Amino acid sequence: MGDPMDFSGKVVLVTGGGKGVGRGISQRFLERGAQVVICGRNAPEELPAHNGREAAFLPCDVRDLDQLQGLVDAIAERFGRLDVLVNNAGGAPHADAATVSPRFSESIIRLNLLAPLNLCQLANRVMQEQVEGGVIINICSVSAIRPSPGTAAYGAAKAGLLNLTRSLAVEWAPKVRVNAVTAGLILTEQAEMHYGDAEGVARVAASIPLQRMASPGDIGDACLYLASPMAGYVSGVDICVHGGGENPAFLEAAGVN
């Protein structure tokens, strides 16, 4: 059967693949031989690369349906196929739910739920016509499965994305498998913006059972598995990559153990 993690000849689209978690995902697929396409509003200063092979960049604001259609059309025209879609682009700044504007909330939901839905639909149309079908992976967040104070709309959108994943997996089977990766706290180049200085990052890492934050490559590894033949009977699932989760706050408060 050969190496199940060999993606040579496969075309993989990673939204927001030029930085942070997306870059880690892109790197993993490049390392395994895939032709990786990344998209974003602006090109990264340096494209993800491996052994002289670079990811291709196509400009796209994923919130714009016409631009999404143009993105998928360009991939189909240039490469003739689309095997894997990783919906990674997303995020949200801190905002007080009591005072945030409705327009702001709508923009967060558009980026983190509606944009992935629209791109899933466009990718599915291509994948359904391929003999081997395709794989869609939605990058979610622990904010979807626990309270998300300060990013309430984001958490709600990611929770919606989890449900969307399960629904699409049923509707689009057997040609297209659809899964989610629920990412925990991740150490990226912007970690200190979220967790304070280096000492703050260290304290956060110490609160995780595995005693470290995830690396972008950890999320990429989960995506490799889900996109590979090793996960050929895996669809409609959510793989949590969070280092064991978070210690229950009541244990520290009780001070018993």
C-alpha positions, 0 to 999 in steps of 0.5 A: 500500500505504500506510505499512507502519509505520502501526499505526493500528487495531492492538492491541499488548500489551507486557508490562512496558511501563511502564519501561525497554526495555518503555517504549521499545517502547511509545513506538515503537508509540504513535508509529506509531498503535497502541493499546498495552496494557501490563501489570505488577504495578504501574501506572507513575507515568506511562503511555507517551504520544504526542500526547495518546494514552496506553497502556492499563494492565492489572494482571497478574503474568505468572507467574500463569496465571490473571492472564494469562488474565484479561489476554488476555480483557480485551483481547479484550473491550475492543478486540476483537482482539490483533495484536501481543504483545511478551513483554518482562517479565523479568530477574534479580538477580545470584546465585552459581550455586553457592549460589543456592536451587533456589526462586530458580532456578525463579522466574527460569525461571518469569518469563523462559521459562514466563510468555512461553510461557503468554502466547504460547499464550493470544495465539495462540488469539486471533490464529488466529481473526483474518483477518490473524493476528498477530505475537509478538515475544520479547525475548531477551538476549545472555545467551542466546548467551554465558556469563552468569556471575552470572545463569546461570538467566536466560541458560538461560531466555533460551536456551530462549526463543530455541528456543521462538521457532523452534518456535512459528514452525513450529507456528503458521504461517501465521497467526502469525509468531513472532520474537525480538529478542536485545538487547545492553547497554541504557542504561536508567534503571537502568543504573548499578545494573548497570554502576556509576557514569557512568564505568563506563557509559562504559567499558562503552559503549567496549567495544562496536563502535558505541561506545554502549549501546543505547537502549530505542528501538533495541529498539523499532525492531526490534520495529516492523520485525518486526511490520510488513508489511515483515517479512511473510516473516520468522518464526522468526528472531532479530534481534541488536540489540547494536551489533556484539557484544563485542570478543573478550577474547583480543585485549586479552589478547594485546596484539598489535593 
